[in-house]
Amino acid sequence: MTMVQAERLQIDESSLRELVETLRFRAESLESLDKLVSSLKQEAEHHHRLADSLKHGLELVQQIVEEREAFFSLSLDMLCIATTSGYFHKVNRAFERTLGYTQEELLSRSFLELVHPEDLEKTQHEVEKLRLGIDTISFDNRYQHKNGDYRWLNWTTPAPIPGSHFLYAVARDVTEQRQRDERTLYLASHDDLTGLANRWRFNEELKASFARLKRHSNRQFAVLVLDLDQFKPVNDNYGHQAGDMVLRTTGERLNAIKRETDVLCRLGGDEFALLAPETDAREASMIAERMRKEIIRPISIGDRDVIVDVSIGIALAEESISDADSLIKLADEAMYDIKRSKVSDGQLTP
Ligand SMILES: Nc1nc2c(ncn2[C@@H]2O[C@H](COP(=O)(O)OP(=O)(O)OP(=O)(O)O)[C@@H](O)[C@H]2O)c(=O)[nH]1
């Protein structure tokens, strides 16, 4: 082998070694690059999955918000969110429909501003209870409509979540229901013909008076029972309608002279009764005399004047008489005594 040949062989060997080193290094780099790419791929997939689930979550939240908004605005019940400091924060369409104000008009107002003055104190008390963490269940108050009328609202408001400044309230317009209830109560407690209280209502008032007398012995009261004399002949001679007219006029006249605190009722037929609070025997006699004077004034029926007289019995509530029936019975007996004496005097035919 010549010198030149030996030198070339050496060069080739070292170049080859270098080449092999370079190739090994590249192979290692490629391997770690591969690992990096696959870990980046994994990370990208993870981010994709995260993005997908976030997107799904956002869609769900959006759906919940839309559903909530739909229920909020479609609800026939009045729904509102108010601040515990007393302002409307959000109201639904039922609020607008019931009170006649737009949402914008309501949002600029304190929720106490439209409450009926007579209901303000009890409403403030209820709000105070809510602030103390006590729920409001079935609370009624009157709210002013934009046209000036008042509507009865029935509220259900859970106490605010601790730390929250918002109240979530549901209200229902119960005006018609209350008017129906009032009408039913009126019919059950009043006499159709005269519009006076009826026997049931009179008994209720008597029971309340006895309860007051039990608590305060100075709350004496009297009961006067009035029965028209010879009323049957009015019906017989002038007809039932004329009889009705006499009963109505008698009721009106007695109603006009009674004291504000007195309770006047038609017990039935031609019998009336008066409950006179804080009245002694002398005052009761004076009341009876005044009532009789009113009753015996002629009543014009067509072209005739009809005159009817009355017998009035008085009973005073005392410790010994403690129930309504006994007191009315006592006044009734006193009234019949007077009737009997009129018969024996010849003023009345038996
Ligand atoms: N027009 C009319 N008459 C009634 C009504 N309710 C009861 N009456 C009549 O009222 C009368 C009451 O009877 P009484 O009290 O015995 O009649 P009276 O003639 O007043 O008898 P005395 O009380 O003994 O004087 C009866 O004839 C009933 O028919 C009513 O709503 N309208």
The ligand as an ORCA input file, in Angstrom:
! r2SCAN-3c Opt
* xyz 0 1
  N    -144.045     42.455     54.221
  C    -143.370     41.596     54.957
  N    -143.970     40.958     55.984
  C    -143.258     40.104     56.722
  C    -141.915     39.815     56.446
  N    -141.478     38.928     57.368
  C    -142.502     38.659     58.181
  N    -143.590     39.364     57.797
  C    -144.911     39.365     58.408
  O    -144.813     40.068     59.640
  C    -145.811     39.598     60.506
  C    -145.202     39.423     61.870
  O    -146.052     38.754     62.731
  P    -146.507     39.355     64.125
  O    -145.360     40.029     64.804
  O    -147.205     38.263     64.852
  O    -147.529     40.408     63.650
  P    -148.085     41.674     64.429
  O    -149.334     42.017     63.731
  O    -147.043     42.729     64.439
  O    -148.369     41.142     65.890
  P    -147.997     41.857     67.263
  O    -146.523     41.921     67.296
  O    -148.533     40.937     68.319
  O    -148.638     43.183     67.268
  C    -146.397     38.328     59.875
  O    -147.635     38.597     59.310
  C    -145.420     37.983     58.751
  O    -146.024     37.409     57.615
  C    -141.312     40.496     55.341
  O    -140.146     40.321     55.029
  N    -142.087     41.364     54.642
*
